Amino acid sequence: MRLAYRMWLDADGRAFGEGPAALLDLVRTEGSLSKAAARLGMSYNKAWRTLHAAEQRLGFPLLDRHIGGEHGGGSRLSDRGEELLMRYQALHADADREMRRLFEEHFSDWP
Amino acid sequence: MRLAYRMWLDADGRAFGEGPAALLDLVRTEGSLSKAAARLGMSYNKAWRTLHAAEQRLGFPLLDRHIGGEHGGGSRLSDRGEELLMRYQALHADADREMRRLFEEHFSDWP
C-alpha cells in the first residue's frame, strides 16, 4: 500500500495542476506547444485548451506566443508563467517528500 | 489562490480515499450504512459499491454487517476498518496542515 495524491492551485475552480505544469515544463525544453503536446501524446487542440483554461482562471498568460517569424511558430513561457511553474514545481517536490514522510509515520507498521 | 489536493491509499489502484472515509465516519455515528449514505445524499447502492470496491482492493472487510436482529439491520466498522479509518484521518489532518504550510512557504508573496 502507498499514499497517492494530486494537488492543484485553485482560483474559483481548478486553475493549475499536473496537466498545465507538464505542458509548460515541456514548452520550456521543446520551444513549442505543439512539440510539448506531442511529447505527452496529447493533441495540440487539447493542449491549447488546457493552457487556455488555466490562463482564464489565473488571469494572466502562461505563454508568450510567437506566431510565424523566421523559424515558423513557437512558444516560450511568459515571465509570470515561468515564475508560477518554478514555484509550483518546488512546492510539488516538497509536498512529495512530506506526503512520503507522513505515510511512513502513520502506516509504517500497518499489518 | 489556494492549494487544493486529494489523497488516497493506493493498492494496485485507488483503494481508500475521501468517499469510503466519509462513509465509514458516518457509519460510526449513525450505526448503519443506509443512514450514512443518506447523510451524504448518496444512494445505498452507490455507498455499498464504494465500500465493496475498497474492500476488494484492501483485501479485508471494512464493516461488520448485522443483518436482521432485534432492531433490524445495522453496520459497524470492523476492527481493521476502525484502525484504517483512524490512521487515514490522522494522516489527512497532518497532510492538511503540511500542505497549508508549504503553500504559505512558496506562495505567500505571490503577486
gemmi code that builds the backbone of each chain (N, CA, C; Angstrom):
import gemmi

chains = {
    "A": [
        ("MET", (0.846, -1.197, 0.000), (0.000, 0.000, 0.000), (0.885, 1.251, 0.000)),
        ("ARG", (0.419, 2.270, -0.696), (1.179, 3.522, -0.713), (0.187, 4.683, -0.701)),
        ("LEU", (0.700, 5.868, -0.422), (-0.141, 7.056, -0.437), (0.010, 7.757, -1.779)),
        ("ALA", (-1.091, 8.056, -2.418), (-1.074, 8.813, -3.668), (-1.832, 10.117, -3.443)),
        ("TYR", (-1.524, 11.113, -4.223), (-2.259, 12.370, -4.106), (-2.138, 13.175, -5.391)),
        ("ARG", (-3.055, 14.093, -5.559), (-2.979, 15.086, -6.629), (-3.167, 16.445, -6.005)),
        ("MET", (-2.393, 17.405, -6.450), (-2.552, 18.753, -5.930), (-2.748, 19.727, -7.083)),
        ("TRP", (-3.404, 20.819, -6.801), (-3.576, 21.858, -7.819), (-3.823, 23.202, -7.146)),
        ("LEU", (-3.510, 24.236, -7.883), (-3.811, 25.582, -7.415), (-5.243, 25.902, -7.809)),
        ("ASP", (-5.992, 26.393, -6.867), (-7.404, 26.650, -7.065), (-7.661, 28.164, -7.021)),
        ("ALA", (-8.352, 28.653, -8.022), (-8.767, 30.060, -8.039), (-10.189, 30.067, -8.571)),
        ("ASP", (-11.159, 29.971, -7.654), (-12.556, 29.772, -8.037), (-12.703, 28.596, -8.988)),
        ("GLY", (-12.006, 27.532, -8.712), (-12.012, 26.346, -9.559), (-10.579, 25.911, -9.797)),
        ("ARG", (-10.432, 24.727, -10.386), (-9.102, 24.163, -10.615), (-8.366, 25.028, -11.638)),
        ("ALA", (-7.294, 25.685, -11.217), (-6.616, 26.648, -12.095), (-5.318, 26.110, -12.673)),
        ("PHE", (-4.545, 25.390, -11.880), (-3.214, 24.989, -12.350), (-2.780, 23.730, -11.615)),
        ("GLY", (-2.607, 22.636, -12.352), (-2.202, 21.376, -11.749), (-1.254, 20.618, -12.665)),
        ("GLU", (-1.296, 19.295, -12.551), (-0.347, 18.440, -13.267), (-0.327, 18.689, -14.777)),
        ("GLY", (-1.512, 18.817, -15.380), (-1.586, 18.936, -16.835), (-0.866, 20.175, -17.359)),
        ("PRO", (-1.308, 21.363, -16.935), (-0.625, 22.579, -17.365), (0.863, 22.584, -16.987)),
        ("ALA", (1.189, 22.071, -15.803), (2.590, 22.077, -15.372), (3.443, 21.217, -16.300)),
        ("ALA", (2.942, 20.044, -16.669), (3.701, 19.160, -17.557), (3.878, 19.815, -18.926)),
        ("LEU", (2.823, 20.465, -19.411), (2.918, 21.145, -20.708), (3.945, 22.279, -20.667)),
        ("LEU", (3.854, 23.119, -19.642), (4.790, 24.250, -19.563), (6.229, 23.756, -19.439)),
        ("ASP", (6.403, 22.711, -18.653), (7.752, 22.171, -18.474), (8.338, 21.741, -19.820)),
        ("LEU", (7.486, 21.148, -20.672), (7.955, 20.698, -21.976), (8.080, 21.846, -22.978)),
        ("VAL", (7.225, 22.844, -22.866), (7.384, 24.024, -23.731), (8.754, 24.645, -23.462)),
        ("ARG", (9.154, 24.628, -22.211), (10.439, 25.196, -21.829), (11.588, 24.502, -22.562)),
        ("THR", (11.505, 23.178, -22.685), (12.611, 22.467, -23.347), (12.397, 22.330, -24.853)),
        ("GLU", (11.143, 22.220, -25.279), (10.880, 21.965, -26.699), (10.728, 23.255, -27.512)),
        ("GLY", (10.368, 24.332, -26.844), (10.233, 25.609, -27.547), (8.950, 25.775, -28.337)),
        ("SER", (8.047, 24.813, -28.227), (6.757, 24.989, -28.896), (5.689, 24.143, -28.211)),
        ("LEU", (4.458, 24.652, -28.269), (3.352, 23.937, -27.630), (3.008, 22.672, -28.399)),
        ("SER", (3.134, 22.717, -29.723), (2.776, 21.509, -30.484), (3.757, 20.366, -30.185)),
        ("LYS", (5.038, 20.703, -30.036), (6.002, 19.653, -29.679), (5.772, 19.159, -28.252)),
        ("ALA", (5.446, 20.082, -27.360), (5.161, 19.695, -25.975), (3.965, 18.747, -25.928)),
        ("ALA", (2.907, 19.089, -26.672), (1.705, 18.249, -26.712), (2.049, 16.864, -27.243)),
        ("ALA", (2.830, 16.833, -28.314), (3.196, 15.555, -28.934), (3.957, 14.667, -27.947)),
        ("ARG", (4.847, 15.284, -27.176), (5.618, 14.510, -26.199), (4.713, 13.869, -25.149)),
        ("LEU", (3.563, 14.496, -24.883), (2.613, 13.948, -23.905), (1.541, 13.088, -24.569)),
        ("GLY", (1.655, 12.885, -25.888), (0.635, 12.115, -26.590), (-0.714, 12.818, -26.589)),
        ("MET", (-0.682, 14.149, -26.550), (-1.900, 14.946, -26.465), (-2.048, 15.719, -27.777)),
        ("SER", (-3.278, 15.930, -28.198), (-3.467, 16.724, -29.406), (-3.099, 18.171, -29.128)),
        ("TYR", (-2.710, 18.888, -30.164), (-2.406, 20.310, -29.994), (-3.629, 21.039, -29.461)),
        ("ASN", (-4.787, 20.651, -29.984), (-6.032, 21.299, -29.580), (-6.306, 21.143, -28.082)),
        ("LYS", (-6.124, 19.914, -27.596), (-6.320, 19.640, -26.163), (-5.321, 20.441, -25.321)),
        ("ALA", (-4.073, 20.472, -25.791), (-3.033, 21.199, -25.052), (-3.376, 22.688, -24.990)),
        ("TRP", (-3.812, 23.214, -26.129), (-4.160, 24.635, -26.176), (-5.302, 24.941, -25.212)),
        ("ARG", (-6.334, 24.074, -25.238), (-7.489, 24.297, -24.364), (-7.102, 24.171, -22.891)),
        ("THR", (-6.199, 23.236, -22.592), (-5.733, 23.066, -21.203), (-5.068, 24.338, -20.690)),
        ("LEU", (-4.166, 24.892, -21.491), (-3.471, 26.106, -21.056), (-4.403, 27.317, -21.075)),
        ("HIS", (-5.276, 27.363, -22.067), (-6.209, 28.487, -22.148), (-7.103, 28.526, -20.909)),
        ("ALA", (-7.617, 27.368, -20.516), (-8.479, 27.310, -19.324), (-7.702, 27.770, -18.091)),
        ("ALA", (-6.443, 27.344, -17.973), (-5.620, 27.757, -16.828), (-5.419, 29.273, -16.849)),
        ("GLU", (-5.120, 29.803, -18.025), (-4.902, 31.258, -18.139), (-6.152, 32.040, -17.751)),
        ("GLN", (-7.324, 31.511, -18.140), (-8.578, 32.188, -17.801), (-8.772, 32.254, -16.288)),
        ("ARG", (-8.488, 31.139, -15.620), (-8.653, 31.089, -14.162), (-7.618, 31.966, -13.466)),
        ("LEU", (-6.402, 31.920, -13.982), (-5.304, 32.638, -13.321), (-5.372, 34.142, -13.595)),
        ("GLY", (-5.861, 34.478, -14.790), (-5.960, 35.892, -15.127), (-4.702, 36.475, -15.736)),
        ("PHE", (-3.787, 35.623, -16.192), (-2.612, 36.125, -16.910), (-2.122, 35.054, -17.879)),
        ("PRO", (-1.401, 35.466, -18.926), (-0.928, 34.498, -19.916), (0.241, 33.672, -19.392)),
        ("LEU", (0.217, 32.387, -19.726), (1.311, 31.491, -19.336), (2.391, 31.438, -20.407)),
        ("LEU", (1.979, 31.665, -21.657), (2.929, 31.601, -22.770), (3.056, 32.953, -23.461)),
        ("ASP", (4.259, 33.221, -23.961), (4.445, 34.245, -24.993), (4.398, 33.510, -26.320)),
        ("ARG", (3.434, 33.825, -27.137), (3.322, 33.070, -28.394), (3.986, 33.836, -29.536)),
        ("HIS", (4.827, 33.157, -30.267), (5.491, 33.757, -31.424), (4.963, 33.067, -32.657)),
        ("ILE", (4.060, 33.748, -33.337), (3.450, 33.101, -34.499), (4.183, 33.557, -35.752)),
        ("GLY", (4.565, 32.605, -36.575), (5.312, 32.935, -37.786), (6.750, 33.293, -37.438)),
        ("GLY", (7.360, 34.146, -38.222), (8.763, 34.510, -37.998), (9.668, 33.570, -38.763)),
        ("GLU", (10.942, 33.813, -38.654), (11.934, 33.121, -39.485), (11.835, 31.596, -39.371)),
        ("HIS", (11.631, 31.094, -38.136), (11.623, 29.644, -37.927), (10.211, 29.095, -37.721)),
        ("GLY", (9.226, 29.805, -38.196), (7.858, 29.350, -38.001), (7.416, 29.643, -36.587)),
        ("GLY", (6.250, 29.095, -36.177), (5.685, 29.406, -34.860), (6.477, 28.765, -33.741)),
        ("GLY", (6.364, 29.325, -32.590), (7.000, 28.762, -31.413), (6.403, 29.410, -30.194)),
        ("SER", (6.664, 28.826, -29.037), (6.160, 29.412, -27.795), (7.235, 29.335, -26.738)),
        ("ARG", (7.224, 30.307, -25.883), (8.029, 30.194, -24.671), (7.182, 30.700, -23.514)),
        ("LEU", (7.632, 30.414, -22.313), (6.855, 30.808, -21.145), (6.903, 32.319, -20.951)),
        ("SER", (5.779, 32.866, -20.539), (5.764, 34.268, -20.116), (6.554, 34.369, -18.807)),
        ("ASP", (6.917, 35.565, -18.424), (7.653, 35.719, -17.166), (6.847, 35.194, -15.978)),
        ("ARG", (5.561, 35.528, -15.966), (4.745, 35.050, -14.840), (4.515, 33.550, -14.934)),
        ("GLY", (4.422, 33.030, -16.170), (4.279, 31.586, -16.354), (5.511, 30.858, -15.834)),
        ("GLU", (6.669, 31.404, -16.136), (7.947, 30.830, -15.665), (7.995, 30.827, -14.135)),
        ("GLU", (7.628, 31.944, -13.563), (7.648, 32.075, -12.099), (6.653, 31.117, -11.444)),
        ("LEU", (5.451, 31.038, -12.030), (4.435, 30.134, -11.471), (4.911, 28.685, -11.535)),
        ("LEU", (5.451, 28.287, -12.687), (5.906, 26.906, -12.851), (7.012, 26.588, -11.855)),
        ("MET", (7.965, 27.499, -11.700), (9.065, 27.268, -10.749), (8.532, 27.052, -9.337)),
        ("ARG", (7.613, 27.908, -8.939), (7.067, 27.784, -7.580), (6.244, 26.515, -7.425)),
        ("TYR", (5.436, 26.209, -8.446), (4.604, 25.002, -8.390), (5.482, 23.746, -8.285)),
        ("GLN", (6.539, 23.714, -9.089), (7.416, 22.537, -9.074), (8.154, 22.397, -7.737)),
        ("ALA", (8.585, 23.524, -7.175), (9.270, 23.480, -5.875), (8.300, 23.024, -4.784)),
        ("LEU", (7.077, 23.560, -4.831), (6.047, 23.153, -3.867), (5.728, 21.668, -4.014)),
        ("HIS", (5.629, 21.209, -5.256), (5.299, 19.812, -5.516), (6.384, 18.878, -4.994)),
        ("ALA", (7.631, 19.263, -5.183), (8.741, 18.431, -4.702), (8.700, 18.337, -3.176)),
        ("ASP", (8.426, 19.459, -2.517), (8.315, 19.453, -1.057), (7.115, 18.625, -0.606)),
        ("ALA", (6.004, 18.750, -1.332), (4.790, 18.001, -0.974), (5.032, 16.502, -1.117)),
        ("ASP", (5.718, 16.096, -2.189), (6.059, 14.676, -2.363), (6.820, 14.158, -1.139)),
        ("ARG", (7.792, 14.928, -0.722), (8.626, 14.499, 0.403), (7.797, 14.426, 1.690)),
        ("GLU", (6.973, 15.438, 1.932), (6.161, 15.459, 3.156), (5.134, 14.333, 3.166)),
        ("MET", (4.513, 14.088, 2.022), (3.496, 13.041, 1.965), (4.136, 11.666, 2.193)),
        ("ARG", (5.312, 11.460, 1.641), (6.015, 10.193, 1.902), (6.323, 10.060, 3.386)),
        ("ARG", (6.795, 11.139, 3.975), (7.154, 11.111, 5.393), (5.914, 10.826, 6.260)),
        ("LEU", (4.804, 11.479, 5.951), (3.592, 11.294, 6.756), (3.030, 9.887, 6.601)),
        ("PHE", (3.078, 9.358, 5.394), (2.598, 7.985, 5.203), (3.441, 7.025, 6.040)),
        ("GLU", (4.745, 7.229, 5.981), (5.672, 6.396, 6.763), (5.329, 6.503, 8.257)),
        ("GLU", (5.083, 7.713, 8.695), (4.803, 7.960, 10.113), (3.531, 7.232, 10.578)),
        ("HIS", (2.499, 7.271, 9.705), (1.216, 6.707, 10.135), (1.004, 5.256, 9.730)),
        ("PHE", (1.719, 4.797, 8.716), (1.412, 3.463, 8.188), (2.600, 2.499, 8.128)),
        ("SER", (3.754, 2.904, 8.648), (4.913, 2.010, 8.506), (4.662, 0.668, 9.195)),
        ("ASP", (3.865, 0.680, 10.278), (3.622, -0.580, 10.996), (2.242, -1.155, 10.685)),
        ("TRP", (1.660, -0.722, 9.548), (0.355, -1.279, 9.144), (0.497, -2.756, 8.830)),
        ("PRO", (-0.307, -3.590, 9.469), (-0.131, -5.038, 9.308), (-0.460, -5.534, 7.896)),
    ],
    "B": [
        ("MET", (-5.905, 32.774, -4.444), (-5.447, 31.444, -4.877), (-5.143, 30.593, -3.641)),
        ("ARG", (-5.457, 29.319, -3.751), (-5.171, 28.414, -2.632), (-4.721, 27.072, -3.201)),
        ("LEU", (-4.144, 26.257, -2.336), (-3.715, 24.928, -2.759), (-4.787, 23.918, -2.388)),
        ("ALA", (-5.191, 23.112, -3.340), (-6.152, 22.042, -3.076), (-5.461, 20.719, -3.380)),
        ("TYR", (-5.943, 19.658, -2.758), (-5.368, 18.342, -3.061), (-6.359, 17.252, -2.687)),
        ("ARG", (-6.145, 16.101, -3.270), (-6.874, 14.899, -2.874), (-5.852, 13.811, -2.617)),
        ("MET", (-6.052, 13.048, -1.575), (-5.139, 11.951, -1.290), (-5.922, 10.654, -1.168)),
        ("TRP", (-5.255, 9.560, -1.435), (-5.892, 8.258, -1.268), (-4.822, 7.187, -1.075)),
        ("LEU", (-5.232, 6.102, -0.451), (-4.340, 4.958, -0.311), (-4.474, 4.116, -1.559)),
        ("ASP", (-3.366, 3.746, -2.116), (-3.336, 3.022, -3.372), (-2.810, 1.597, -3.136)),
        ("ALA", (-3.544, 0.641, -3.637), (-3.106, -0.755, -3.575), (-3.455, -1.355, -4.936)),
        ("ASP", (-2.530, -1.260, -5.872), (-2.813, -1.630, -7.266), (-4.065, -0.916, -7.771)),
        ("GLY", (-4.178, 0.329, -7.467), (-5.340, 1.135, -7.846), (-5.839, 1.881, -6.618)),
        ("ARG", (-6.771, 2.802, -6.840), (-7.299, 3.629, -5.758), (-8.072, 2.750, -4.783)),
        ("ALA", (-7.585, 2.606, -3.565), (-8.190, 1.666, -2.620), (-9.033, 2.362, -1.560)),
        ("PHE", (-8.568, 3.496, -1.050), (-9.262, 4.111, 0.077), (-8.991, 5.599, 0.093)),
        ("GLY", (-10.042, 6.405, -0.099), (-9.885, 7.851, -0.107), (-11.076, 8.530, 0.549)),
        ("GLU", (-11.374, 9.736, 0.094), (-12.411, 10.571, 0.719), (-13.766, 9.865, 0.819)),
        ("GLY", (-14.180, 9.202, -0.255), (-15.517, 8.605, -0.295), (-15.707, 7.548, 0.788)),
        ("PRO", (-14.896, 6.477, 0.746), (-15.002, 5.452, 1.781), (-14.797, 6.018, 3.192)),
        ("ALA", (-13.853, 6.964, 3.336), (-13.583, 7.518, 4.668), (-14.810, 8.256, 5.209)),
        ("ALA", (-15.457, 9.049, 4.350), (-16.644, 9.783, 4.787), (-17.765, 8.814, 5.170)),
        ("LEU", (-17.916, 7.743, 4.383), (-18.950, 6.750, 4.690), (-18.667, 6.056, 6.023)),
        ("LEU", (-17.439, 5.605, 6.211), (-17.116, 4.900, 7.454), (-17.288, 5.819, 8.665)),
        ("ASP", (-16.883, 7.055, 8.484), (-17.014, 8.006, 9.595), (-18.481, 8.143, 10.014)),
        ("LEU", (-19.374, 8.149, 9.024), (-20.801, 8.277, 9.334), (-21.409, 6.967, 9.819)),
        ("VAL", (-20.912, 5.840, 9.321), (-21.396, 4.560, 9.849), (-21.093, 4.498, 11.346)),
        ("ARG", (-19.952, 5.035, 11.719), (-19.545, 5.034, 13.121), (-20.559, 5.767, 13.995)),
        ("THR", (-21.064, 6.899, 13.494), (-22.011, 7.663, 14.317), (-23.457, 7.247, 14.084)),
        ("GLU", (-23.778, 6.834, 12.855), (-25.178, 6.532, 12.521), (-25.548, 5.074, 12.798)),
        ("GLY", (-24.550, 4.212, 12.792), (-24.822, 2.808, 13.084), (-25.378, 2.009, 11.925)),
        ("SER", (-25.484, 2.642, 10.757), (-25.938, 1.867, 9.593), (-25.443, 2.524, 8.308)),
        ("LEU", (-25.208, 1.669, 7.315), (-24.713, 2.177, 6.039), (-25.789, 2.962, 5.310)),
        ("SER", (-27.038, 2.549, 5.440), (-28.079, 3.280, 4.716), (-28.246, 4.690, 5.280)),
        ("LYS", (-28.142, 4.832, 6.600), (-28.221, 6.175, 7.181), (-26.999, 7.005, 6.796)),
        ("ALA", (-25.843, 6.367, 6.775), (-24.618, 7.072, 6.382), (-24.736, 7.568, 4.940)),
        ("ALA", (-25.220, 6.700, 4.048), (-25.390, 7.080, 2.644), (-26.356, 8.257, 2.537)),
        ("ALA", (-27.464, 8.170, 3.263), (-28.474, 9.242, 3.207), (-27.878, 10.575, 3.641)),
        ("ARG", (-27.053, 10.540, 4.683), (-26.434, 11.779, 5.168), (-25.543, 12.423, 4.098)),
        ("LEU", (-24.991, 11.584, 3.198), (-24.135, 12.108, 2.123), (-24.921, 12.352, 0.834)),
        ("GLY", (-26.229, 12.147, 0.893), (-27.035, 12.297, -0.321), (-26.685, 11.267, -1.374)),
        ("MET", (-26.258, 10.094, -0.908), (-25.806, 9.036, -1.818), (-26.794, 7.880, -1.719)),
        ("SER", (-27.027, 7.185, -2.821), (-27.916, 6.027, -2.740), (-27.227, 4.918, -1.941)),
        ("TYR", (-28.045, 4.061, -1.321), (-27.481, 2.930, -0.589), (-26.646, 2.075, -1.509)),
        ("ASN", (-27.138, 1.919, -2.733), (-26.439, 1.091, -3.714), (-25.042, 1.632, -4.016)),
        ("LYS", (-24.972, 2.923, -4.237), (-23.681, 3.570, -4.523), (-22.738, 3.421, -3.323)),
        ("ALA", (-23.288, 3.623, -2.129), (-22.474, 3.511, -0.915), (-21.932, 2.089, -0.764)),
        ("TRP", (-22.795, 1.118, -0.999), (-22.382, -0.268, -0.871), (-21.274, -0.581, -1.870)),
        ("ARG", (-21.455, -0.106, -3.118), (-20.444, -0.374, -4.146), (-19.118, 0.312, -3.826)),
        ("THR", (-19.211, 1.519, -3.270), (-17.996, 2.250, -2.890), (-17.182, 1.468, -1.853)),
        ("LEU", (-17.878, 0.989, -0.833), (-17.156, 0.248, 0.212), (-16.719, -1.125, -0.270)),
        ("HIS", (-17.548, -1.746, -1.082), (-17.198, -3.062, -1.612), (-15.928, -2.982, -2.448)),
        ("ALA", (-15.845, -1.954, -3.307), (-14.659, -1.785, -4.144), (-13.423, -1.570, -3.271)),
        ("ALA", (-13.568, -0.763, -2.221), (-12.438, -0.528, -1.312), (-12.016, -1.831, -0.632)),
        ("GLU", (-13.004, -2.601, -0.181), (-12.690, -3.871, 0.488), (-11.961, -4.832, -0.448)),
        ("GLN", (-12.375, -4.834, -1.718), (-11.726, -5.713, -2.697), (-10.258, -5.354, -2.857)),
        ("ARG", (-9.978, -4.037, -2.951), (-8.594, -3.577, -3.121), (-7.766, -3.835, -1.864)),
        ("LEU", (-8.406, -3.608, -0.725), (-7.660, -3.717, 0.535), (-7.469, -5.167, 0.961)),
        ("GLY", (-8.444, -5.999, 0.596), (-8.336, -7.415, 0.954), (-8.865, -7.747, 2.343)),
        ("PHE", (-9.628, -6.848, 2.937), (-10.270, -7.169, 4.218), (-11.570, -6.373, 4.339)),
        ("PRO", (-12.507, -6.854, 5.157), (-13.793, -6.159, 5.307), (-13.651, -4.889, 6.147)),
        ("LEU", (-14.358, -3.854, 5.728), (-14.364, -2.588, 6.472), (-15.509, -2.561, 7.475)),
        ("LEU", (-16.572, -3.285, 7.171), (-17.751, -3.289, 8.048), (-18.001, -4.686, 8.605)),
        ("ASP", (-18.523, -4.735, 9.815), (-19.199, -5.921, 10.327), (-20.668, -5.699, 10.055)),
        ("ARG", (-21.260, -6.513, 9.248), (-22.669, -6.286, 8.918), (-23.573, -7.146, 9.792)),
        ("HIS", (-24.550, -6.512, 10.384), (-25.528, -7.221, 11.210), (-26.857, -7.175, 10.495)),
        ("ILE", (-27.200, -8.253, 9.878), (-28.450, -8.246, 9.118), (-29.563, -8.830, 9.968)),
        ("GLY", (-30.668, -8.120, 10.021), (-31.784, -8.575, 10.843), (-31.486, -8.335, 12.319)),
        ("GLY", (-32.030, -9.170, 13.176), (-31.834, -8.982, 14.614), (-32.947, -8.118, 15.179)),
        ("GLU", (-32.888, -7.926, 16.475), (-33.991, -7.285, 17.194), (-34.337, -5.906, 16.619)),
        ("HIS", (-33.282, -5.134, 16.245), (-33.527, -3.764, 15.782), (-33.361, -3.624, 14.268)),
        ("GLY", (-33.495, -4.704, 13.554), (-33.314, -4.649, 12.112), (-31.839, -4.587, 11.765)),
        ("GLY", (-31.520, -4.334, 10.490), (-30.120, -4.355, 10.043), (-29.349, -3.164, 10.566)),
        ("GLY", (-28.069, -3.339, 10.630), (-27.199, -2.248, 11.038), (-25.780, -2.614, 10.677)),
        ("SER", (-24.891, -1.668, 10.728), (-23.491, -1.941, 10.435), (-22.617, -1.214, 11.426)),
        ("ARG", (-21.513, -1.819, 11.713), (-20.475, -1.084, 12.443), (-19.147, -1.425, 11.789)),
        ("LEU", (-18.136, -0.654, 12.119), (-16.841, -0.873, 11.497), (-16.196, -2.153, 12.032)),
        ("SER", (-15.526, -2.860, 11.139), (-14.701, -3.980, 11.573), (-13.502, -3.417, 12.341)),
        ("ASP", (-12.812, -4.260, 13.071), (-11.638, -3.777, 13.813), (-10.600, -3.171, 12.867)),
        ("ARG", (-10.360, -3.846, 11.766), (-9.359, -3.304, 10.832), (-9.882, -2.058, 10.129)),
        ("GLY", (-11.187, -2.026, 9.896), (-11.791, -0.826, 9.303), (-11.636, 0.371, 10.236)),
        ("GLU", (-11.878, 0.123, 11.508), (-11.731, 1.177, 12.526), (-10.287, 1.686, 12.566)),
        ("GLU", (-9.375, 0.749, 12.578), (-7.946, 1.093, 12.642), (-7.515, 1.867, 11.394)),
        ("LEU", (-7.968, 1.402, 10.220), (-7.614, 2.082, 8.965), (-8.173, 3.506, 8.953)),
        ("LEU", (-9.436, 3.650, 9.341), (-10.050, 4.978, 9.331), (-9.314, 5.929, 10.281)),
        ("MET", (-8.979, 5.445, 11.468), (-8.254, 6.294, 12.425), (-6.923, 6.774, 11.849)),
        ("ARG", (-6.211, 5.844, 11.256), (-4.907, 6.225, 10.700), (-5.058, 7.173, 9.524)),
        ("TYR", (-6.047, 6.875, 8.657), (-6.276, 7.723, 7.483), (-6.640, 9.141, 7.918)),
        ("GLN", (-7.518, 9.240, 8.913), (-7.947, 10.576, 9.364), (-6.799, 11.346, 10.018)),
        ("ALA", (-5.965, 10.651, 10.769), (-4.813, 11.314, 11.400), (-3.820, 11.774, 10.334)),
        ("LEU", (-3.575, 10.894, 9.359), (-2.690, 11.256, 8.251), (-3.249, 12.449, 7.485)),
        ("HIS", (-4.564, 12.440, 7.246), (-5.193, 13.505, 6.477), (-5.086, 14.842, 7.214)),
        ("ALA", (-5.278, 14.820, 8.510), (-5.175, 16.059, 9.293), (-3.752, 16.612, 9.221)),
        ("ASP", (-2.772, 15.728, 9.329), (-1.374, 16.168, 9.211), (-1.085, 16.699, 7.808)),
        ("ALA", (-1.617, 16.012, 6.798), (-1.393, 16.439, 5.407), (-2.011, 17.809, 5.169)),
        ("ASP", (-3.215, 18.034, 5.685), (-3.841, 19.365, 5.558), (-2.911, 20.440, 6.109)),
        ("ARG", (-2.382, 20.186, 7.289), (-1.516, 21.173, 7.931), (-0.241, 21.397, 7.112)),
        ("GLU", (0.367, 20.316, 6.650), (1.615, 20.443, 5.883), (1.391, 21.146, 4.550)),
        ("MET", (0.285, 20.815, 3.886), (0.010, 21.434, 2.591), (-0.250, 22.932, 2.748)),
        ("ARG", (-0.957, 23.292, 3.805), (-1.156, 24.727, 4.062), (0.176, 25.418, 4.321)),
        ("ARG", (1.035, 24.776, 5.095), (2.333, 25.358, 5.420), (3.184, 25.516, 4.159)),
        ("LEU", (3.188, 24.490, 3.309), (4.022, 24.548, 2.103), (3.506, 25.597, 1.127)),
        ("PHE", (2.196, 25.704, 1.012), (1.652, 26.726, 0.118), (2.075, 28.104, 0.610)),
        ("GLU", (1.943, 28.302, 1.912), (2.347, 29.584, 2.512), (3.825, 29.845, 2.219)),
        ("GLU", (4.627, 28.829, 2.363), (6.080, 28.972, 2.177), (6.419, 29.399, 0.741)),
        ("HIS", (5.706, 28.784, -0.237), (6.074, 29.030, -1.626), (5.266, 30.145, -2.297)),
        ("PHE", (4.094, 30.445, -1.749), (3.223, 31.385, -2.469), (2.747, 32.588, -1.655)),
        ("SER", (3.248, 32.734, -0.419), (2.723, 33.857, 0.388), (3.022, 35.198, -0.285)),
        ("ASP", (4.108, 35.298, -1.035), (4.446, 36.579, -1.670), (4.105, 36.573, -3.152)),
        ("TRP", (3.230, 35.653, -3.551), (2.814, 35.624, -4.967), (2.064, 36.901, -5.307)),
        ("PRO", (2.485, 37.588, -6.346), (1.887, 38.899, -6.632), (0.428, 38.805, -7.097)),
    ],
}
model = gemmi.Model(1)
for chain_id, residues in chains.items():
    chain = gemmi.Chain(chain_id)
    for i, (resn, *xyz) in enumerate(residues, 1):
        res = gemmi.Residue()
        res.name, res.seqid = resn, gemmi.SeqId(i, " ")
        for name, pos in zip(("N", "CA", "C"), xyz):
            atom = gemmi.Atom()
            atom.name, atom.element = name, gemmi.Element(name[0])
            atom.pos, atom.b_iso = gemmi.Position(*pos), 0.0
            res.add_atom(atom)
        chain.add_residue(res)
    model.add_chain(chain)
structure = gemmi.Structure()
structure.add_model(model)
structure.setup_entities()
